Amino acid sequence: MDLMGLKIVLTVGCFDLFHEGHKNLFRYMANYGDEIIVGLHDQSSTLVNKGIHLLDPLAVRRKHVLSQPKVKRTFVIRQPDPSDDLRRIIKELRAKGHKLIYIRGNDWVDFPGRDLLEQEGIPILLMNYTEGISSTQLRNQVLELVQKVYEALIDDTISDEEIIPLLEEALFMPSDAVMREVYKKLYDGKYHRVFGERFLRLSRIIGKMWDRPESKKLIPRFIERMDVNIAELEKKPSEFPSLNAFFARSIDLSKRPFEKGGPNPLNIYSPSDGLVLVYSNVKQAKDRFIKGKNFSLSRLLDNNDEFSSIVKDGAMVIIRLQPKDVHRMFAPLSGVVGVFQWAGTRLHTVKSTIVARPDVDVFTENIRVIIPFHDTPVGSFLLIAIGAPLIGSIVLHPKPGEKVELGQEIGYFQYGGSTIVLLFPPKPPIEWRFPIDKDYEAEAPIWIHQTLGRIIKQN
């Protein structure tokens, strides 16, 4: 397609608690242009315009919007009136010869920025909102359930068995905002103890429940709620014996090929699906993302001086797996597996907004297993599999001393969110395929066997 003279659809909104009404709006907009560009209001501008705090962080809202057809770009609006941002975008697009149209829902006719659009002569279309669906309605449902789950978790007179139906309802809501808000309230209320014994008990109970044949009935809801790509499955969803079996599913790896010419022994490949951040060293990760006041390389590695000496001053890769992702782990390089070390006693959530809190030490308190790899193209490096609330278990295949090949499956997580951390030595240098040293809003999607970086050979 000729990049000059495209028809561009502009829109501005919050797109909080992304729902079917939003999807209908994007389908409608896709009929009117070649590409869609979306302005996203931040928390402060939304508070002024609507008097509410958004439940989904900017990174989550941006991810949802970019998943819609023809959406190619987003920009952040930090003022209640988006006119200055729109003026800049309009000037840029017109200089490239593009034709513009502005489309939004008809819930707000005299919306901020309308005067500018009319002055610029840009056509405005207002779409009827989807009946029976609204962010306000969903927001009220979310907040009501948040309070129920929160109160149950901090009340020691309520049994674990009574809490589980509430957790299942929260986990299968159309948005993951329920558990995100529950976790926030628990941390704000200093109920850190809940992430010790209670979530450990709940994880064991739920793990057993979701191993039972009765849990099969949850699989269709899980697929719909989490937007799972069933085209990659090796068998039909109905053939899985339980929800846990489906969650820990293997896939047809021919659908996840290495890049052309691969696998290359000098490439580092992603060990999993997820959202990735790359840091030049642990200090950069702490400065920009992992804000826990007690976080350090030594504590992350459970005070293992031998491990620390291997990766001190080297790069750190963080991959956060989401429930929809394939929770299988694969070797990022060929090498020999060393002796594992288990650590941690808690199950904090690994959601990025919580990892970024200074009062929570997610990576140094959570249950985790540290796996050294030796005799690899970088020498030795470490892979850390970190559990989270409602993770049934971390299962590992190879035994210490076994050689694993690049891309070979090495284990999997059972139900829940989770994180994989890779720690590399400072030499040899690595040329990363992703931006480095960014905050958590720069998390980028990554998938099994995708190239993370390339090892630079030195003479």
N, C-alpha and C positions, 0 to 999 in steps of 0.2 A: 504493500500500500504506500502511496506517495505521502511522505510525512508533512508536505506542505498542503494547506487548504483542507485540513481535517475539520469535521464538525465536533466541537468539544462541549460536553455537558458539564456545567458547574453546579455544585450544590454545597450547602453548609449545614452542619447539624452537630448533635452530640453523639447519636447512635449508641446510646447506653442500653445495656441489656438487649443486645441485638436479637430481633424477633422476626416473625413472618411478615409483619407490616413493613419493616425495613427492607426485607428481601423483595417484596412487591414493588416498593419504590425504585429499587435498583433495576428490576426487570423493566419497569416502565421507562426509566431513563435510558436504558440500553437501546430502546427503539428510536431514540432521537439523536444519537450521535455515534461517532466512531470510538471515542474515548470518554471516560468520566473522570473528573478531578474533584476531590472531596476536601473541604475544609472542616477540620475537627476542632470544636471548642474545647479548651482545657477546663480544669476544675474551677478556677477563679472566675473566668468569664461566664461559665454556666451558672455559678452561684449568684452573680449579679443579674443575669437575664431571667433565671427561673427560680431562684431561691432554694436550690437543692444541691446536694453533693452527689456527684456521679458515683455509681457503684462499680463500674468497670474502669480500670486504669486506661490511660491513653494507649499503651501498647496493645492491650486486648481489643479496644475499639478499632484501632488501626488495622489489626490483623483481620477482624471480621469484615471491615469495609473492603480491604484489598482482595478478599476472597470472592467478591462479587464480579459478575461479568462486566468487562470493559473498564473496570476501575484500574487506572494505571499509576495514580499518584495521589498523595494526600499532603496537606499542609496544616500546621497547627495555628489556631487562632487564640491569642492570649488576651484580647480585649473584648468587651461586650459587643461592640460594633465591629464587624469584620471588614468595614469599608476599605481600610488601608491595605489589608491583605488582598482583598479582591481587586483593588486598583492595580496592585503590583502584578498579580497573576494575569489580569486582563491585558495589561500593557505587554507583558512577555508573550502571551499567546497571539495577540494581534500582530506583533512584529514578525511572527512566523507564518502569517497568512491564514490562521485558523478562524473559523466561524464559531461564534459562541451562543449558547442558550443556557438559561438558568432554570433549574427545576427543583421543587421541594414540595412537601406535603402542604395541604391547605389548612392546617391547624393554626397557622400564624400568618395572616395575610399581610399585615404591616410589619414584616420582619426586619431586623436591623440589616442595613446594607441595601434595602430595596431602592432607596432614593438614588444611590450611586448607580445601580444597574440600569435604572430608567434614564439617568443622565447620559450613560454610555450607550444607550439605544440597544441594550441586550434584551431579547425576548424573555419573558418570564412565564413559565407554566406551573400551575398548582395542581397536584394530583390529590384526588380524594383519598382520605385515610382509610385503611382496611378496617371494616366494621368488627367490633368485638376484640380488637387487639390494640394495645397501647403500652408504651413504656411506663406510664403512670400506673396502670393496672398491674403490670408485671412487677413493678417496683414495690407496690403495696404487698403483693404476695410474697416477694422475696424477704422483705423486712419483717413480716409477720412470722415466717418460718425461721428466719435468723434468730429472733427472740426466743422461740420455742426451743430450738436446738441449743442455744447458748445457756438458757436457764437449766435445761436438763443436764448438760455437761458439768456444770458447777455445783449441782445439787447432789450430794452424796447419798441422799435418801432414794434417789431414782436409780434403779438397777441398770446395768449395761444392756440387758435384754430389752428393757423398755426404751432405751435410747436408739437402738439399731433401726427400728422402723422410721424414726425421724431422720436419721442419717441417710437411709436409702431414699427417702422423699427428697432430701436436700441434694443428694448426688445426682438424682435424675430430673432435677428441674431444668428448664430450657437454658438456663444460664448457670455458670459456676460461681456466680456472685454470692450465693448463699453461704457456701463454706468459706469463701474469702472473707466475707463480713463476720462470720462466726469466729474465725481465727483472729481477726483484727480486734474484736471485742474481748476475746480471751486474753490477748496480749495487753491491750489497753487496761484491762482490769487486773493485770498482774497474776492471772491464773495460769502461770507457767506449769504448775504441777499437773494440770490436765494432760500435758504432752508427755508426762512420765507414765505413771502406772495406768491411768485410765485409758489412754490411747493404745498402750501396749496390750491391755486386756481386750479392748474393742477390736484391735487388729487381729488378734488370735481368734476371737469369736467369729468375726465377719469372714476371716479366711476359711474357717471350717464351714460356715453357712454357705458360702459361695463356691465351695467344693461339692456341695450336695446336688443331686439331680434336679431338685425342685428349683434351683437357681437358674435353670435354663430359661425360664419364663422371662427373666430380666434381659436376656441377650438382645431381643429386638429393640427394647427401649434403649439399651446401651448403644446400639448401632445408630439409632436415630438421634439420640441426645448428643453423642460424641462425634457424629458425622464420620463414622469409620468407613474407610475405603474397602469394601468387601470384594472388589475385583481382584485384590491381591491374595485372597485366601486360597489355601490348598484344598479346602473342603467347604461345604455349605455351612452357614451359621447353625442350622438345625442339627448338624451332626456333632456339634461340640457337647460334651457330657455335662458341662456346668459353666457358670459365668466366669469362674477363675480360669478354666481351660480356655475359654474364648479370649479373655484378657491377655493371657500369656501365649497367645496363638503364634505359630510360625506362619510364614508367608512364602509365596512363590518368589524366590530370590531372583529369578529371571526378570521380574518386574522392577528390580532395583539393580540394574547393571552398573559396573564400574564405568567410568568415563572411557571414551575411545582409547584403545591401546592398553587399558588396565586389565588386571591390577599391576601397578608399578611398585616395585619394592621400595622405592624412594619416596613414594607418596604416603601420607598419613590419611587414613580413611575414617569416616565417622563410625564410632562403635554402635550408634543407635539413631533412631528418629528423635526429634525434639527441637528445642530452641537453643541456639548456640551463642555464646559470648567467648571471645578470645582475649587473653591478657598477656602482656609481655613478661609479667612476673606476678608473684603473689601480692606484692605491695600495691601494684596498680589495681588488682582485683579488689583489695580492701578499700582503697581510696574511692573507687568508682561504683562498687556493687555490694560486696560482702561487708556490711557495716557492724556486725556483731563486735561488741567492745573487747571480747576475749578471743577473737579470731586471730590465729597465727598459723604459719606453716607447721610449726612443731605440734600445736594442739590438733590441727587437722589430721596429722599423721600419728596421733596418739603418742606423742613424745618419742617416736622411734628415730633416734639420731642417724642410724644407717640410711633410712629412707630420706630423711631431710638432706643429708649430704649429697644424695644423688641428684636432687631436683632444685637445690637452692639456687635462686636467681634465674631459674628457667621459666618457660612459658606455662600458663595455666589455661585450660579449656574447660568450660562449664556447659554441659548439655542438660537442660531440664526437659524431662519427658512429660508429655501431657497424657491424660487418660486415653485419648483416641490413638496414640502412637503405638507402634509395635514395640513391646517391652522386652525384646530380645537384645542381647549384647554380643558384639562381634569384635574380634581382635583388630585394632587399628593398624598394627604392624606385625610381621612375623617375629617370633621370639620364643624364649623358654619361660614358662610361668614359675615364679618364685613362691616363697612361703607366704600364705595369706596372713593378714592380721585383722581381726574383728575389733571394733571399738564402738563406743557410744551407748547411751542408755535411754535416749528419748526418741520421740517421733514428731518433731516439729514439722509443720507444713513447709514445703520447698517453694511455695509461691514467691515470685520475685519481689513483691512488695513487702514480704516478711523477711526474706533474706537481707533486704536493704535496711532493716531496722537495727539501730545500735543496741537495743535492749534484748535482742534475741540472737543466740549463737547456734544457728541452724547446723552449719557444716561441722562444728566441733562437738556438738552434743548428740546429734542423730546417730542411730544405729547405722553402721557402715562397714564395708569390708574393703581393705586396702590390698590391691593385687600388684605385686611387682612383676615386670617383664624384663628379662635379661637377654643379652646376645641379639639385640635388634639393631637396625640401621642407625639408631641414635645412641646405642649402648644400652643403658637401662632407663626405663620410665615407669610411672605408676598410673594405674587406673583405680579410681575409688567409686564404688557403687554405694549410693546413699539412699536409705529408706526414708519413708514419709508416713504420715497417718494413713491407716487402713491398708498399708502394704502387708500382704500375707507373709511374704518371705523373699529373700534373695537366694536364688539357686545358681550354683556354679558347676560347670561341667569338668574342666581340666583339673588335674591334681598337680601339686608342686613338683617341678622337675619335668613336666610334659612340654613338648614343643607344640606350639600352635601356629598355624599358617595365617597369613594376612587374610582377613575377611571370614575366618572360621568362627562359628558361634561358640561363645564361651559361657553363656548363662542367660538368665532372665529374671525379671521381677514378677511377682504375683500382684494381685489387685492394688491399685493406688497410684499416686503420683510418685515421682522419683527423680534422681539426678545422677549423672555420671560426670566425674571430674578426671581430667587427664593432666598429669604433671610431667614435664619434660626437663632434661638437663639443659644447662645454658648453651652447650655446644654439642653437636653441630648446629649452625643457624637453620631456622625454618622459615620458609616463605609462605605466609598464611594466605588463604583464599578469602578470608573474612576480615572486615575492619577490626582493628585491635584497640583495646583500652577505652571502651565505650561504656556508658551506663546501661542499666537493664532495659530501658526502652528501645535499645538498639538490637535486642535479641532477634536473630534471624532463623528462619526455618532451615532445618537440615535433615537429611535422611540417610538411612543405612547405605554404606558404600560410597557416599558422596565424598569427594576429596576435601579434606580440611586444610591441608598444606603440603608443601614439598620440601624435603630435606635437601639442603644445599651441600653438595659434596665439596670437601676442602682437600687441597693438595697436601 
